[in-house]
Structures are given as C-alpha cells and as structure tokens.
Amino acid sequence: MPKPTKRDLTSAALLFAALGDPTRLMLVRQLSEGGPASISVLAEQQDMTRQGVTKHLQVLAAAGIIDGSRQGREQVWTLNPKRLGEGRRHLDVIAAGWDEALERFKKLVEE
C-alpha cells in the first residue's frame, strides 16, 4: 500500500475529528439507518434546535461526510459513502499494522 501523503492524513484527521463528537456521530447514524433527511427531521430525532443541528451538519459537510441539497424549501442531507470508505481504509491500515506488531511480539515471546 502506498505511503499516505500529508494531504491524505490531513483529510483523514478532518474526517475523524468530525466523527469524534457524539452528536455528529448520532446524526451520521441516523442518516445511515434512515436515509436522506431534512434538518427538521434530524432535529426532532435529536431533541435539539434546528440551529444546533445545523451547526453539526455544517461540520460534517465540511469534512465531506454528508452532502446537502435543496428540495423545495428544505435542505436534505445524505451520507457520502465514498468519504466514509476513505476513513475505513485508514483504519484498516492501522489495524493491519497492529496485527503485524502483535504477530512479531508473539514470535518474540515464543522464542
């Protein structure tokens, strides 16, 4: 696997920082389970004001995790699965590194 560039790592850090907030993580989960939703629907399910939800959605959108589009008078938000896939690939690389380190440690202990 090619070594990630500084730009790749900066992009990943933005993604994980956005997902590091419990409210934003719950919004991502809502969109994942329920599909596209308006701010009104998301706010109702979060027991938050529309303004509070909007701020969290803007962070998720800036990180590329969600996309918003106008449908009539409503702004409707959807997940960007490609962006979430990028995050998963970063985690897979980290997990593989841990697996390799544990295997080396096991061999060392067994010797």
C-alpha positions as CSV (number, residue, x, y, z in Angstrom):
1,M,0.0,0.0,0.0
2,P,1.4,3.4,-0.9
3,K,2.5,5.7,1.9
4,P,-0.1,8.4,2.6
5,T,0.7,12.0,1.7
6,K,0.4,14.8,4.2
7,R,-2.7,15.9,2.4
8,D,-4.2,12.4,2.8
9,L,-3.5,12.5,6.5
10,T,-4.9,16.0,6.9
11,S,-8.1,14.9,5.2
12,A,-8.3,11.8,7.4
13,A,-7.8,13.9,10.5
14,L,-10.6,16.2,9.5
15,L,-12.9,13.2,8.9
16,F,-12.1,11.6,12.3
17,A,-12.4,15.0,14.1
18,A,-15.8,15.5,12.7
19,L,-16.9,12.0,13.8
20,G,-15.4,12.5,17.2
21,D,-18.4,14.3,18.6
22,P,-21.2,12.1,19.9
23,T,-24.0,14.3,18.4
24,R,-22.4,14.3,15.0
25,L,-21.8,10.5,15.2
26,M,-25.5,10.1,16.1
27,L,-26.5,12.3,13.1
28,V,-24.4,10.1,10.8
29,R,-26.0,7.0,12.3
30,Q,-29.5,8.5,11.7
31,L,-28.7,9.2,8.1
32,S,-27.1,5.8,7.7
33,E,-30.2,4.0,9.1
34,G,-33.0,6.2,7.9
35,G,-31.6,7.6,4.6
36,P,-31.7,11.2,3.5
37,A,-33.4,13.6,6.0
38,S,-34.2,17.2,6.4
39,I,-32.9,19.4,9.2
40,S,-36.3,19.4,10.8
41,V,-36.5,15.6,10.9
42,L,-32.9,15.3,12.3
43,A,-33.6,18.0,14.9
44,E,-36.7,16.2,16.0
45,Q,-35.0,12.9,16.5
46,Q,-32.0,14.6,18.3
47,D,-34.2,16.7,20.6
48,M,-32.2,19.7,19.5
49,T,-33.0,23.0,17.9
50,R,-32.7,23.3,14.2
51,Q,-29.9,25.8,14.7
52,G,-27.9,23.3,16.9
53,V,-28.3,20.5,14.4
54,T,-27.4,22.8,11.5
55,K,-24.0,23.6,13.2
56,H,-23.2,20.0,13.5
57,L,-24.3,19.3,9.9
58,Q,-22.0,22.0,8.7
59,V,-19.1,20.4,10.4
60,L,-20.0,17.0,8.8
61,A,-20.4,18.7,5.4
62,A,-17.1,20.5,5.7
63,A,-15.4,17.1,6.3
64,G,-17.2,15.7,3.2
65,I,-19.1,13.1,5.3
66,I,-22.5,14.4,4.2
67,D,-23.9,16.3,1.3
68,G,-26.8,18.7,1.4
69,S,-29.3,19.6,-1.4
70,R,-32.3,21.8,-1.7
71,Q,-35.6,20.0,-2.1
72,G,-38.3,22.7,-2.1
73,R,-37.9,24.8,1.0
74,E,-36.0,22.1,2.9
75,Q,-32.3,21.3,3.0
76,V,-32.0,17.5,2.8
77,W,-28.8,15.7,3.9
78,T,-27.4,12.4,2.7
79,L,-24.3,10.4,3.6
80,N,-21.3,10.4,1.4
81,P,-20.3,6.7,1.4
82,K,-17.2,7.3,-0.6
83,R,-15.8,9.6,2.2
84,L,-16.7,7.1,4.9
85,G,-14.9,4.4,2.9
86,E,-11.8,6.6,2.9
87,G,-11.9,6.6,6.7
88,R,-12.4,2.9,6.8
89,R,-9.3,2.4,4.6
90,H,-7.2,4.4,7.0
91,L,-8.5,2.3,9.9
92,D,-7.8,-0.9,8.0
93,V,-4.1,0.2,7.5
94,I,-3.8,1.0,11.2
95,A,-5.4,-2.4,12.2
96,A,-3.1,-4.3,9.8
97,G,-0.1,-2.6,11.5
98,W,-1.3,-3.6,14.9
99,D,-1.8,-7.2,13.7
100,E,1.7,-7.3,12.3
101,A,3.1,-5.9,15.5
102,L,1.3,-8.4,17.6
103,E,2.5,-11.2,15.4
104,R,6.1,-10.1,15.8
105,F,5.6,-9.8,19.5
106,K,4.1,-13.3,19.7
107,K,7.1,-14.8,17.8
108,L,9.5,-13.0,20.1
109,V,7.8,-14.3,23.2
110,E,7.6,-17.9,21.8
111,E,11.4,-17.9,21.1
